[in-house]
Amino acid sequence: MSSLDDLKKHARELRERLEGQLASTPDSASLQALRDRFLGRKSGEVTALFKDLGKLASEDRKEAGEALNALKEFSEARISEAEAHFERRQRESRLSSERIDVSLPGRARASGSKHPLTLIREEVEDVFIGLGFDIFDGPEVDDDFHCFEALNMPADHPARDMQDTFYLEGQPPRLLRTHTSTGQIRSMLANENPPGVRVLCPGRTFRRDDDITHSPMFHQFEGLVVDRGITLGDLMGTLEAFIHAVFGKEYPVRFRPSYFPYTEPSVEVDMGCSACKGRKTGCRVCKQTGWLEILGSGMVHPAVFESVNARLGEVVYDPAEVSGFAFGSGMERIAMIKYGISDIRLFYESDIRFLEQFS
C-alpha cells in the first residue's frame, strides 16, 4: 500500500464488499466463512491491511490506524449482528416445529400387570396364611432322598414312573424336583418346635410331560400339617375352606378314595364343574360327570415320619403319637379352572394378547 489515500480507498472497498456479501449470506456456516475471509488472524483481508501500516510515512500512520480500527470494529459488529439474526431465526424455527399443544391429552404409558400364575400363587398363599400356615420355600434342585425315598418311594417303586424327571450328572446324584413335597420333608427336618408343623410349599417343579394339559416345567403348591390329634376331618375342613375361598361357596366339594405312596388313607378332592355348574348331565369340560378333580391329599403315611426320624437320628415324630395331613395341586390347574383356559402352553408363550386379559 503506497499511500494513505490508497489505504483509505481499500478500506472503503472492503466495507462495501462486506455489506454486499452479508446481504447474500444464507446461513451460519457461510457467515463463519465470511468472518474468516475478512477477520481471520493469518489471511483475513482486514488483518492484511494492518500489516501495511509500516509502509506508510510516519505522519500518516496515526490516521491510517484509526481508519483501520474503525473498519475492524464495523466488520466485527456487522458480522455479530448477522450471527444474532441467524440464531434468532433458527430458534424461532425450532420453536415453531417443536411446539407443544398443552391442551392435547397426554400420552398414557402402557402399564404392566402380574402374570396369571402369579395372581393365583398370591391368592393361594393369602388363603393359607389366613388359615395359619407358614410359607416354606425349598430348592428346585434336590436329591433322591427328599424327592422320593423320604416320601415312601424307594428306587423300585412304580409311582416313580409317573414322576419321571430330569437328572443331573455328578455324585451324589441330583435331580430337578418333581413336586414341592420335598419342602414337606425339609420343613419337618428344619422344624424348631416339633412336632407341630403347618406349612405351604409353593414353587416350580419339573417332569417329562408335554401336552395341552401338562408342561415340562409347572408350578405346584403342597401343604403339610403335623401335630397331635390331627384327623381326616381337619383335612376335609381345610380343603373345603380353601376351595370356597378361591372359587366361591356355590361350588360343591366331594372327597373320594385314592392312592398316594406318602399318604394313607389318600383322597382325591373334586369340586363342581365351573363350566356347567355341576349339572347332573355334566358337560364336555367335566366329561359329563359334573365334577372337576382339583386336589390330591391324604393323611401322612407313618413311613414318612419314620424316614424323617431316621435322618434326624432320633424319634421326633412318633407315628403312635402324632399324625398329619398333606395335600397338593398345580397352580396351572387352579388357573385353568378359574379363568377357563384350555391349553396350559398359553401360560408360557408370552403372548401379550393373552396376558392383557389379566391386567
C-alpha positions as YAML, in Angstrom:
chain: A
units: angstrom
residues:
- id: 1
  name: MET
  ca: [0.00, 0.00, 0.00]
- id: 2
  name: SER
  ca: [1.86, 3.10, -1.22]
- id: 3
  name: SER
  ca: [-0.11, 5.95, 0.39]
- id: 4
  name: LEU
  ca: [-2.69, 6.91, 3.00]
- id: 5
  name: ASP
  ca: [-5.27, 7.62, 0.30]
- id: 6
  name: ASP
  ca: [-4.80, 4.17, -1.24]
- id: 7
  name: LEU
  ca: [-5.26, 2.50, 2.19]
- id: 8
  name: LYS
  ca: [-8.44, 4.51, 2.89]
- id: 9
  name: LYS
  ca: [-9.77, 3.65, -0.57]
- id: 10
  name: HIS
  ca: [-9.10, -0.05, 0.01]
- id: 11
  name: ALA
  ca: [-10.77, 0.13, 3.42]
- id: 12
  name: ARG
  ca: [-13.92, 1.67, 1.86]
- id: 13
  name: GLU
  ca: [-13.98, -1.08, -0.78]
- id: 14
  name: LEU
  ca: [-13.73, -3.77, 1.92]
- id: 15
  name: ARG
  ca: [-16.57, -2.16, 3.89]
- id: 16
  name: GLU
  ca: [-18.82, -2.05, 0.79]
- id: 17
  name: ARG
  ca: [-17.92, -5.63, -0.19]
- id: 18
  name: LEU
  ca: [-18.62, -6.87, 3.35]
- id: 19
  name: GLU
  ca: [-22.05, -5.22, 3.32]
- id: 20
  name: GLY
  ca: [-22.88, -6.78, -0.01]
- id: 21
  name: GLN
  ca: [-21.75, -10.27, 0.97]
- id: 22
  name: LEU
  ca: [-23.56, -10.09, 4.35]
- id: 23
  name: ALA
  ca: [-26.80, -9.38, 2.48]
- id: 24
  name: SER
  ca: [-26.41, -12.59, 0.47]
- id: 25
  name: THR
  ca: [-25.10, -14.89, 3.24]
- id: 26
  name: PRO
  ca: [-27.69, -17.72, 3.63]
- id: 27
  name: ASP
  ca: [-26.75, -19.38, 6.92]
- id: 28
  name: SER
  ca: [-24.46, -19.55, 9.94]
- id: 29
  name: ALA
  ca: [-21.89, -21.76, 8.21]
- id: 30
  name: SER
  ca: [-21.50, -19.27, 5.36]
- id: 31
  name: LEU
  ca: [-21.27, -16.42, 7.87]
- id: 32
  name: GLN
  ca: [-18.37, -18.15, 9.63]
- id: 33
  name: ALA
  ca: [-16.56, -18.46, 6.28]
- id: 34
  name: LEU
  ca: [-17.12, -14.75, 5.67]
- id: 35
  name: ARG
  ca: [-15.71, -13.90, 9.13]
- id: 36
  name: ASP
  ca: [-12.57, -15.93, 8.39]
- id: 37
  name: ARG
  ca: [-12.13, -14.25, 5.00]
- id: 38
  name: PHE
  ca: [-12.30, -10.71, 6.41]
- id: 39
  name: LEU
  ca: [-11.12, -11.02, 10.02]
- id: 40
  name: GLY
  ca: [-9.03, -14.21, 10.08]
- id: 41
  name: ARG
  ca: [-5.78, -13.77, 12.04]
- id: 42
  name: LYS
  ca: [-3.49, -15.06, 9.32]
- id: 43
  name: SER
  ca: [-5.19, -14.44, 5.98]
- id: 44
  name: GLY
  ca: [-8.07, -12.07, 6.73]
- id: 45
  name: GLU
  ca: [-8.31, -9.12, 4.31]
- id: 46
  name: VAL
  ca: [-8.82, -6.54, 7.11]
- id: 47
  name: THR
  ca: [-5.96, -8.11, 9.05]
- id: 48
  name: ALA
  ca: [-3.70, -7.78, 5.98]
- id: 49
  name: LEU
  ca: [-4.26, -4.00, 5.84]
- id: 50
  name: PHE
  ca: [-2.80, -3.63, 9.35]
- id: 51
  name: LYS
  ca: [0.40, -5.19, 8.06]
- id: 52
  name: ASP
  ca: [0.76, -2.33, 5.52]
- id: 53
  name: LEU
  ca: [0.83, 0.37, 8.20]
- id: 54
  name: GLY
  ca: [4.61, 0.08, 8.43]
- id: 55
  name: LYS
  ca: [4.97, 1.05, 4.77]
- id: 56
  name: LEU
  ca: [3.34, 4.46, 5.27]
- id: 57
  name: ALA
  ca: [5.03, 7.68, 6.23]
- id: 58
  name: SER
  ca: [5.25, 8.18, 9.98]
- id: 59
  name: GLU
  ca: [2.94, 11.23, 9.92]
- id: 60
  name: ASP
  ca: [0.18, 9.17, 8.14]
- id: 61
  name: ARG
  ca: [0.24, 6.10, 10.37]
- id: 62
  name: LYS
  ca: [-1.99, 7.51, 13.14]
- id: 63
  name: GLU
  ca: [-4.78, 8.45, 10.79]
- id: 64
  name: ALA
  ca: [-4.44, 5.19, 8.88]
- id: 65
  name: GLY
  ca: [-4.58, 3.19, 12.13]
- id: 66
  name: GLU
  ca: [-7.75, 4.98, 13.21]
- id: 67
  name: ALA
  ca: [-9.36, 4.20, 9.83]
- id: 68
  name: LEU
  ca: [-8.38, 0.53, 10.01]
- id: 69
  name: ASN
  ca: [-9.62, 0.19, 13.62]
- id: 70
  name: ALA
  ca: [-12.93, 1.69, 12.59]
- id: 71
  name: LEU
  ca: [-13.13, -0.79, 9.71]
- id: 72
  name: LYS
  ca: [-12.34, -3.72, 12.02]
- id: 73
  name: GLU
  ca: [-14.92, -2.63, 14.62]
- id: 74
  name: PHE
  ca: [-17.51, -2.10, 11.90]
- id: 75
  name: SER
  ca: [-16.81, -5.55, 10.40]
- id: 76
  name: GLU
  ca: [-17.00, -7.32, 13.77]
- id: 77
  name: ALA
  ca: [-20.23, -5.51, 14.70]
- id: 78
  name: ARG
  ca: [-21.96, -6.25, 11.40]
- id: 79
  name: ILE
  ca: [-20.93, -9.91, 11.44]
- id: 80
  name: SER
  ca: [-22.10, -10.25, 15.09]
- id: 81
  name: GLU
  ca: [-25.45, -8.70, 14.14]
- id: 82
  name: ALA
  ca: [-25.82, -11.19, 11.31]
- id: 83
  name: GLU
  ca: [-24.87, -14.05, 13.64]
- id: 84
  name: ALA
  ca: [-27.52, -13.00, 16.16]
- id: 85
  name: HIS
  ca: [-30.04, -12.81, 13.35]
- id: 86
  name: PHE
  ca: [-29.33, -16.38, 12.25]
- id: 87
  name: GLU
  ca: [-29.51, -17.67, 15.83]
- id: 88
  name: ARG
  ca: [-32.83, -15.93, 16.38]
- id: 89
  name: ARG
  ca: [-34.23, -17.29, 13.14]
- id: 90
  name: GLN
  ca: [-33.05, -20.80, 13.98]
- id: 91
  name: ARG
  ca: [-34.60, -20.62, 17.46]
- id: 92
  name: GLU
  ca: [-37.93, -19.38, 16.06]
- id: 93
  name: SER
  ca: [-37.93, -22.18, 13.50]
- id: 94
  name: ARG
  ca: [-37.26, -24.77, 16.18]
- id: 95
  name: LEU
  ca: [-39.96, -23.36, 18.43]
- id: 96
  name: SER
  ca: [-42.41, -23.47, 15.55]
- id: 97
  name: SER
  ca: [-41.61, -27.07, 14.58]
- id: 98
  name: GLU
  ca: [-41.37, -28.39, 18.15]
- id: 99
  name: ARG
  ca: [-44.34, -26.55, 19.55]
- id: 100
  name: ILE
  ca: [-46.29, -28.47, 22.22]
- id: 101
  name: ASP
  ca: [-50.01, -28.07, 22.43]
- id: 102
  name: VAL
  ca: [-50.60, -28.26, 26.19]
- id: 103
  name: SER
  ca: [-54.33, -28.66, 25.57]
- id: 104
  name: LEU
  ca: [-53.83, -32.06, 23.96]
- id: 105
  name: PRO
  ca: [-54.32, -35.13, 26.18]
- id: 106
  name: GLY
  ca: [-51.15, -36.73, 27.46]
- id: 107
  name: ARG
  ca: [-49.74, -39.98, 26.13]
- id: 108
  name: ALA
  ca: [-50.53, -42.65, 28.68]
- id: 109
  name: ARG
  ca: [-47.84, -45.25, 29.26]
- id: 110
  name: ALA
  ca: [-48.92, -48.84, 28.98]
- id: 111
  name: SER
  ca: [-48.97, -50.35, 32.46]
- id: 112
  name: GLY
  ca: [-47.85, -53.90, 33.10]
- id: 113
  name: SER
  ca: [-49.71, -56.48, 35.11]
- id: 114
  name: LYS
  ca: [-48.99, -59.63, 37.03]
- id: 115
  name: HIS
  ca: [-48.87, -62.96, 35.24]
- id: 116
  name: PRO
  ca: [-51.98, -65.11, 35.84]
- id: 117
  name: LEU
  ca: [-49.87, -67.74, 37.62]
- id: 118
  name: THR
  ca: [-48.50, -65.04, 39.92]
- id: 119
  name: LEU
  ca: [-52.05, -63.92, 40.67]
- id: 120
  name: ILE
  ca: [-53.07, -67.49, 41.54]
- id: 121
  name: ARG
  ca: [-49.98, -68.09, 43.68]
- id: 122
  name: GLU
  ca: [-50.58, -64.92, 45.68]
- id: 123
  name: GLU
  ca: [-54.25, -65.81, 46.15]
- id: 124
  name: VAL
  ca: [-53.43, -69.36, 47.27]
- id: 125
  name: GLU
  ca: [-50.78, -68.10, 49.69]
- id: 126
  name: ASP
  ca: [-53.15, -65.49, 51.11]
- id: 127
  name: VAL
  ca: [-55.83, -68.11, 51.78]
- id: 128
  name: PHE
  ca: [-53.49, -70.47, 53.62]
- id: 129
  name: ILE
  ca: [-51.71, -67.70, 55.52]
- id: 130
  name: GLY
  ca: [-55.19, -66.74, 56.73]
- id: 131
  name: LEU
  ca: [-55.59, -70.35, 57.90]
- id: 132
  name: GLY
  ca: [-52.39, -70.12, 59.96]
- id: 133
  name: PHE
  ca: [-49.89, -71.67, 57.51]
- id: 134
  name: ASP
  ca: [-46.30, -70.55, 57.03]
- id: 135
  name: ILE
  ca: [-44.77, -70.34, 53.54]
- id: 136
  name: PHE
  ca: [-41.79, -72.66, 53.09]
- id: 137
  name: ASP
  ca: [-39.53, -72.40, 50.04]
- id: 138
  name: GLY
  ca: [-37.26, -75.35, 49.21]
- id: 139
  name: PRO
  ca: [-34.59, -75.81, 46.49]
- id: 140
  name: GLU
  ca: [-35.59, -76.68, 42.93]
- id: 141
  name: VAL
  ca: [-32.51, -78.91, 42.51]
- id: 142
  name: ASP
  ca: [-32.75, -81.63, 45.13]
- id: 143
  name: ASP
  ca: [-31.67, -85.18, 45.86]
- id: 144
  name: ASP
  ca: [-33.33, -88.59, 45.66]
- id: 145
  name: PHE
  ca: [-33.90, -88.80, 49.42]
- id: 146
  name: HIS
  ca: [-36.01, -85.67, 49.73]
- id: 147
  name: CYS
  ca: [-37.81, -86.16, 46.43]
- id: 148
  name: PHE
  ca: [-38.60, -89.87, 46.60]
- id: 149
  name: GLU
  ca: [-37.15, -92.05, 49.38]
- id: 150
  name: ALA
  ca: [-38.38, -89.96, 52.32]
- id: 151
  name: LEU
  ca: [-41.83, -89.94, 50.71]
- id: 152
  name: ASN
  ca: [-42.10, -93.74, 50.78]
- id: 153
  name: MET
  ca: [-40.98, -94.20, 47.17]
- id: 154
  name: PRO
  ca: [-37.85, -96.37, 47.11]
- id: 155
  name: ALA
  ca: [-35.86, -96.88, 43.92]
- id: 156
  name: ASP
  ca: [-38.06, -99.73, 42.62]
- id: 157
  name: HIS
  ca: [-41.40, -98.07, 43.42]
- id: 158
  name: PRO
  ca: [-43.73, -97.95, 40.37]
- id: 159
  name: ALA
  ca: [-45.01, -94.47, 41.32]
- id: 160
  name: ARG
  ca: [-41.68, -93.07, 40.16]
- id: 161
  name: ASP
  ca: [-42.65, -93.82, 36.57]
- id: 162
  name: MET
  ca: [-45.42, -91.21, 36.78]
- id: 163
  name: GLN
  ca: [-42.95, -88.64, 38.09]
- id: 164
  name: ASP
  ca: [-40.09, -89.12, 35.65]
- id: 165
  name: THR
  ca: [-37.89, -86.06, 35.98]
- id: 166
  name: PHE
  ca: [-34.59, -84.57, 34.82]
- id: 167
  name: TYR
  ca: [-31.43, -85.92, 36.41]
- id: 168
  name: LEU
  ca: [-28.11, -84.09, 36.62]
- id: 169
  name: GLU
  ca: [-24.69, -85.66, 36.18]
- id: 170
  name: GLY
  ca: [-22.39, -85.94, 39.16]
- id: 171
  name: GLN
  ca: [-22.12, -87.53, 42.56]
- id: 172
  name: PRO
  ca: [-24.17, -87.62, 44.64]
- id: 173
  name: PRO
  ca: [-26.98, -87.78, 42.06]
- id: 174
  name: ARG
  ca: [-29.06, -84.61, 41.82]
- id: 175
  name: LEU
  ca: [-32.38, -84.01, 40.09]
- id: 176
  name: LEU
  ca: [-34.96, -81.34, 39.39]
- id: 177
  name: ARG
  ca: [-37.74, -81.83, 41.92]
- id: 178
  name: THR
  ca: [-40.91, -83.41, 40.57]
- id: 179
  name: HIS
  ca: [-43.13, -81.94, 43.31]
- id: 180
  name: THR
  ca: [-42.88, -79.43, 46.13]
- id: 181
  name: SER
  ca: [-43.46, -82.30, 48.59]
- id: 182
  name: THR
  ca: [-39.70, -82.10, 49.06]
- id: 183
  name: GLY
  ca: [-40.46, -78.96, 51.07]
- id: 184
  name: GLN
  ca: [-42.62, -81.02, 53.43]
- id: 185
  name: ILE
  ca: [-39.67, -83.23, 54.32]
- id: 186
  name: ARG
  ca: [-37.29, -80.30, 54.64]
- id: 187
  name: SER
  ca: [-39.73, -78.36, 56.82]
- id: 188
  name: MET
  ca: [-40.04, -81.29, 59.25]
- id: 189
  name: LEU
  ca: [-36.26, -81.68, 59.36]
- id: 190
  name: ALA
  ca: [-35.77, -77.94, 59.98]
- id: 191
  name: ASN
  ca: [-38.65, -77.59, 62.46]
- id: 192
  name: GLU
  ca: [-37.51, -75.84, 65.64]
- id: 193
  name: ASN
  ca: [-40.69, -76.60, 67.59]
- id: 194
  name: PRO
  ca: [-41.59, -80.24, 66.85]
- id: 195
  name: PRO
  ca: [-43.87, -81.95, 66.38]
- id: 196
  name: GLY
  ca: [-46.11, -79.08, 65.23]
- id: 197
  name: VAL
  ca: [-45.80, -78.23, 61.52]
- id: 198
  name: ARG
  ca: [-48.14, -76.12, 59.37]
- id: 199
  name: VAL
  ca: [-46.54, -75.10, 56.07]
- id: 200
  name: LEU
  ca: [-47.45, -74.38, 52.46]
- id: 201
  name: CYS
  ca: [-44.74, -75.13, 49.90]
- id: 202
  name: PRO
  ca: [-45.30, -73.35, 46.54]
- id: 203
  name: GLY
  ca: [-42.85, -73.31, 43.63]
- id: 204
  name: ARG
  ca: [-41.69, -74.65, 40.29]
- id: 205
  name: THR
  ca: [-41.49, -78.36, 39.57]
- id: 206
  name: PHE
  ca: [-40.29, -80.42, 36.60]
- id: 207
  name: ARG
  ca: [-41.43, -83.60, 34.85]
- id: 208
  name: ARG
  ca: [-41.03, -85.12, 31.42]
- id: 209
  name: ASP
  ca: [-44.55, -84.22, 30.28]
- id: 210
  name: ASP
  ca: [-45.58, -82.01, 27.37]
- id: 211
  name: ASP
  ca: [-49.14, -81.66, 26.02]
- id: 212
  name: ILE
  ca: [-52.09, -79.26, 26.29]
- id: 213
  name: THR
  ca: [-52.60, -80.05, 29.97]
- id: 214
  name: HIS
  ca: [-49.00, -80.86, 31.04]
- id: 215
  name: SER
  ca: [-45.74, -78.95, 30.82]
- id: 216
  name: PRO
  ca: [-42.10, -79.98, 31.50]
- id: 217
  name: MET
  ca: [-41.99, -77.08, 33.94]
- id: 218
  name: PHE
  ca: [-45.04, -76.20, 36.02]
- id: 219
  name: HIS
  ca: [-45.98, -74.78, 39.41]
- id: 220
  name: GLN
  ca: [-47.31, -76.63, 42.44]
- id: 221
  name: PHE
  ca: [-48.33, -75.88, 45.95]
- id: 222
  name: GLU
  ca: [-48.22, -78.56, 48.63]
- id: 223
  name: GLY
  ca: [-49.34, -78.24, 52.22]
- id: 224
  name: LEU
  ca: [-48.45, -80.16, 55.35]
- id: 225
  name: VAL
  ca: [-49.98, -80.14, 58.83]
- id: 226
  name: VAL
  ca: [-48.46, -82.31, 61.57]
- id: 227
  name: ASP
  ca: [-49.33, -82.35, 65.26]
- id: 228
  name: ARG
  ca: [-51.01, -84.40, 67.91]
- id: 229
  name: GLY
  ca: [-54.67, -85.20, 67.22]
- id: 230
  name: ILE
  ca: [-54.80, -84.23, 63.52]
- id: 231
  name: THR
  ca: [-57.67, -86.09, 61.78]
- id: 232
  name: LEU
  ca: [-59.11, -86.63, 58.33]
- id: 233
  name: GLY
  ca: [-61.88, -84.23, 59.33]
- id: 234
  name: ASP
  ca: [-59.28, -81.47, 59.71]
- id: 235
  name: LEU
  ca: [-58.05, -82.21, 56.21]
- id: 236
  name: MET
  ca: [-61.55, -82.07, 54.72]
- id: 237
  name: GLY
  ca: [-62.47, -78.85, 56.50]
- id: 238
  name: THR
  ca: [-59.24, -77.13, 55.46]
- id: 239
  name: LEU
  ca: [-59.53, -78.02, 51.78]
- id: 240
  name: GLU
  ca: [-63.23, -77.20, 51.58]
- id: 241
  name: ALA
  ca: [-62.48, -73.76, 53.08]
- id: 242
  name: PHE
  ca: [-59.70, -73.25, 50.53]
- id: 243
  name: ILE
  ca: [-61.84, -74.19, 47.51]
- id: 244
  name: HIS
  ca: [-64.72, -71.97, 48.61]
- id: 245
  name: ALA
  ca: [-62.31, -69.07, 49.22]
- id: 246
  name: VAL
  ca: [-60.83, -69.31, 45.71]
- id: 247
  name: PHE
  ca: [-63.85, -70.32, 43.62]
- id: 248
  name: GLY
  ca: [-66.89, -69.43, 45.70]
- id: 249
  name: LYS
  ca: [-69.22, -71.19, 48.07]
- id: 250
  name: GLU
  ca: [-71.65, -72.09, 45.27]
- id: 251
  name: TYR
  ca: [-69.37, -74.94, 44.17]
- id: 252
  name: PRO
  ca: [-69.91, -78.26, 45.97]
- id: 253
  name: VAL
  ca: [-66.88, -80.27, 47.16]
- id: 254
  name: ARG
  ca: [-66.54, -84.04, 47.37]
- id: 255
  name: PHE
  ca: [-63.83, -86.43, 48.57]
- id: 256
  name: ARG
  ca: [-63.21, -89.86, 47.07]
- id: 257
  name: PRO
  ca: [-60.68, -92.59, 47.88]
- id: 258
  name: SER
  ca: [-57.38, -92.65, 46.01]
- id: 259
  name: TYR
  ca: [-53.76, -93.76, 46.41]
- id: 260
  name: PHE
  ca: [-50.52, -91.91, 47.01]
- id: 261
  name: PRO
  ca: [-47.38, -93.58, 48.39]
- id: 262
  name: TYR
  ca: [-46.86, -90.94, 51.06]
- id: 263
  name: THR
  ca: [-50.42, -90.74, 52.45]
- id: 264
  name: GLU
  ca: [-52.75, -93.32, 53.97]
- id: 265
  name: PRO
  ca: [-55.68, -93.04, 53.62]
- id: 266
  name: SER
  ca: [-55.49, -90.95, 50.43]
- id: 267
  name: VAL
  ca: [-58.30, -88.91, 48.92]
- id: 268
  name: GLU
  ca: [-58.89, -87.01, 45.69]
- id: 269
  name: VAL
  ca: [-60.77, -83.73, 46.03]
- id: 270
  name: ASP
  ca: [-63.30, -82.67, 43.39]
- id: 271
  name: MET
  ca: [-65.33, -79.51, 43.00]
- id: 272
  name: GLY
  ca: [-68.46, -78.84, 41.00]
- id: 273
  name: CYS
  ca: [-67.69, -78.15, 37.33]
- id: 274
  name: SER
  ca: [-67.02, -74.45, 36.74]
- id: 275
  name: ALA
  ca: [-68.39, -74.69, 33.18]
- id: 276
  name: CYS
  ca: [-71.74, -76.40, 33.73]
- id: 277
  name: LYS
  ca: [-72.03, -75.52, 37.45]
- id: 278
  name: GLY
  ca: [-72.18, -79.19, 38.43]
- id: 279
  name: ARG
  ca: [-75.22, -80.21, 36.41]
- id: 280
  name: LYS
  ca: [-76.12, -83.87, 36.69]
- id: 281
  name: THR
  ca: [-75.74, -84.31, 32.94]
- id: 282
  name: GLY
  ca: [-72.34, -82.60, 33.02]
- id: 283
  name: CYS
  ca: [-70.56, -81.12, 30.00]
- id: 284
  name: ARG
  ca: [-67.52, -81.66, 27.81]
- id: 285
  name: VAL
  ca: [-65.22, -79.92, 30.29]
- id: 286
  name: CYS
  ca: [-66.07, -82.31, 33.14]
- id: 287
  name: LYS
  ca: [-66.62, -85.27, 30.79]
- id: 288
  name: GLN
  ca: [-70.32, -85.41, 31.65]
- id: 289
  name: THR
  ca: [-69.64, -86.05, 35.36]
- id: 290
  name: GLY
  ca: [-70.43, -82.61, 36.79]
- id: 291
  name: TRP
  ca: [-67.14, -82.70, 38.76]
- id: 292
  name: LEU
  ca: [-63.56, -81.45, 38.25]
- id: 293
  name: GLU
  ca: [-60.60, -83.02, 40.02]
- id: 294
  name: ILE
  ca: [-58.64, -80.27, 41.74]
- id: 295
  name: LEU
  ca: [-56.52, -81.66, 44.60]
- id: 296
  name: GLY
  ca: [-54.78, -84.77, 45.82]
- id: 297
  name: SER
  ca: [-54.47, -85.28, 49.57]
- id: 298
  name: GLY
  ca: [-54.39, -87.71, 52.47]
- id: 299
  name: MET
  ca: [-53.15, -88.46, 55.96]
- id: 300
  name: VAL
  ca: [-49.35, -88.58, 56.24]
- id: 301
  name: HIS
  ca: [-48.08, -92.16, 55.92]
- id: 302
  name: PRO
  ca: [-46.23, -93.45, 59.03]
- id: 303
  name: ALA
  ca: [-43.30, -94.40, 56.77]
- id: 304
  name: VAL
  ca: [-42.72, -90.69, 56.05]
- id: 305
  name: PHE
  ca: [-42.41, -89.95, 59.78]
- id: 306
  name: GLU
  ca: [-40.01, -92.87, 60.16]
- id: 307
  name: SER
  ca: [-37.81, -91.61, 57.30]
- id: 308
  name: VAL
  ca: [-37.59, -88.15, 58.87]
- id: 309
  name: ASN
  ca: [-36.82, -89.65, 62.29]
- id: 310
  name: ALA
  ca: [-34.05, -91.78, 60.76]
- id: 311
  name: ARG
  ca: [-32.47, -88.71, 59.13]
- id: 312
  name: LEU
  ca: [-32.72, -86.77, 62.42]
- id: 313
  name: GLY
  ca: [-31.23, -89.66, 64.36]
- id: 314
  name: GLU
  ca: [-34.00, -89.60, 66.99]
- id: 315
  name: VAL
  ca: [-37.75, -90.14, 67.25]
- id: 316
  name: VAL
  ca: [-39.17, -86.62, 66.90]
- id: 317
  name: TYR
  ca: [-42.33, -87.54, 65.00]
- id: 318
  name: ASP
  ca: [-43.58, -90.71, 66.68]
- id: 319
  name: PRO
  ca: [-46.33, -92.20, 64.43]
- id: 320
  name: ALA
  ca: [-48.01, -93.53, 67.57]
- id: 321
  name: GLU
  ca: [-48.40, -90.02, 68.98]
- id: 322
  name: VAL
  ca: [-48.56, -87.59, 66.07]
- id: 323
  name: SER
  ca: [-50.47, -87.52, 62.81]
- id: 324
  name: GLY
  ca: [-50.84, -85.15, 59.94]
- id: 325
  name: PHE
  ca: [-52.29, -84.49, 56.54]
- id: 326
  name: ALA
  ca: [-50.78, -83.38, 53.25]
- id: 327
  name: PHE
  ca: [-52.30, -82.04, 50.04]
- id: 328
  name: GLY
  ca: [-51.14, -80.65, 46.73]
- id: 329
  name: SER
  ca: [-52.26, -79.23, 43.41]
- id: 330
  name: GLY
  ca: [-50.91, -77.40, 40.38]
- id: 331
  name: MET
  ca: [-51.08, -73.62, 40.13]
- id: 332
  name: GLU
  ca: [-51.81, -74.02, 36.43]
- id: 333
  name: ARG
  ca: [-54.68, -76.39, 37.27]
- id: 334
  name: ILE
  ca: [-56.26, -73.79, 39.54]
- id: 335
  name: ALA
  ca: [-55.74, -71.02, 36.97]
- id: 336
  name: MET
  ca: [-57.15, -73.07, 34.08]
- id: 337
  name: ILE
  ca: [-60.33, -73.85, 36.03]
- id: 338
  name: LYS
  ca: [-60.75, -70.35, 37.43]
- id: 339
  name: TYR
  ca: [-60.09, -68.49, 34.18]
- id: 340
  name: GLY
  ca: [-61.48, -71.06, 31.72]
- id: 341
  name: ILE
  ca: [-58.15, -71.74, 29.97]
- id: 342
  name: SER
  ca: [-57.98, -74.92, 27.90]
- id: 343
  name: ASP
  ca: [-54.27, -75.06, 26.96]
- id: 344
  name: ILE
  ca: [-51.52, -74.93, 29.60]
- id: 345
  name: ARG
  ca: [-48.98, -73.75, 26.99]
- id: 346
  name: LEU
  ca: [-50.64, -70.34, 26.88]
- id: 347
  name: PHE
  ca: [-49.06, -69.54, 30.25]
- id: 348
  name: TYR
  ca: [-45.54, -69.76, 28.79]
- id: 349
  name: GLU
  ca: [-45.85, -68.30, 25.28]
- id: 350
  name: SER
  ca: [-45.60, -64.64, 26.41]
- id: 351
  name: ASP
  ca: [-48.44, -63.70, 24.04]
- id: 352
  name: ILE
  ca: [-49.39, -60.15, 25.01]
- id: 353
  name: ARG
  ca: [-52.94, -60.68, 23.76]
- id: 354
  name: PHE
  ca: [-53.39, -63.47, 26.30]
- id: 355
  name: LEU
  ca: [-51.64, -61.71, 29.19]
- id: 356
  name: GLU
  ca: [-53.52, -58.42, 28.72]
- id: 357
  name: GLN
  ca: [-56.74, -60.18, 29.70]
- id: 358
  name: PHE
  ca: [-55.45, -60.33, 33.31]
- id: 359
  name: SER
  ca: [-54.37, -56.67, 33.64]
...
